[in-house]
Amino acid sequence: MVVLCVAIALAACIFALVVPTLESVRGIYGPTVADAGRPILAVLAILAAFAATTALAAFAGRTLNAVVGLFVLGCGVGMLAMQGGAVRDLVFGESDLRLAALECALWAVLVAAGSHLIFKIAGRLPDVQETHEDDIDSPYGKSARLSWLAGIAGVAAAWLCAATLTKGQAVGAAVVGGFVSGALGRMLAPRTTPVYLAAAPMVAFAAVYAFLAFTVRGDLPAALVDGAFPRLLRIMPVDMAAGALAGTSLGFGFMRSFTEQKATE
């Protein structure tokens, strides 16, 4: 518990240092990196913070377990998400949705890379035993690929929960989406180490976000006021990244007792 609390606090502090780099020319923290006054500096700061927090999360994962490490990393990204702008800033600040879609794809890469490093350093989960079957043990095997489908359900859950325009609602919806992905992913592949499960909802979200970004037309501020703005776009890229990491780890851990009971039966 001490290791977990200290790791979360340090992760939040690391990403808190990044927040000022997101300040836009309007004097507020932008909802995306592209809205920052100095986007290159913001990208470099995020990459440095993500690398440092991943190392911290890997240490926590080695002390506890890799899923806890994912949660620590998600808490760090969550600090950045809560300080960033919301959908109102995206729309009324005339942000480019296509650049936001690109940012989603980049976050998906970071989530996958961070998950890979955490599991590589922390090792296998103590309650997921090796079966010596490639389809089950491999992080790319048939069982793992089946679990990735849970990311689609996670995005659907996030869409349902994004009911308001507030920042807290968006981050909460992303966490719920990650939770559903983690829980269903463990149900679909209970004997497979979830190396890339956290990336599944982020990849699915990036795909849907890109589709909407390139197809939505018209007066976006008016659509937001009238309620016609796509609900999923209320969640910012960094919101979903935080939810994918923290939520998936929570959902995967939550299903532990259920999968153990099923295996016993």
Secondary structure, DSSP 8 states (H G I E B T S, - for coil): -HHHHHHHHHHHHHHHTTGGGGB-TTSSB-SSGGGSSSHHHHHHHHHHHHHHHHHHHHHHHHHS-HHHHHHHHHHHHHHHHHHS--HHHHHHTT--HHHHHHHHHHHHHHHHHHHHHHHHHH-S-TTS---S-HHHHSTTSHHHHHHHTHHHHHHHHHHHH--SS-HHHHHHHHHHHHHHHHHHHHHH-TTS--SSTTHHHHHHHHHHHHHHHHH--S-HHHHHHHT-S-GGGGS-HHHHHHHHHHHHHHHHHHTHHHHHHHHH-
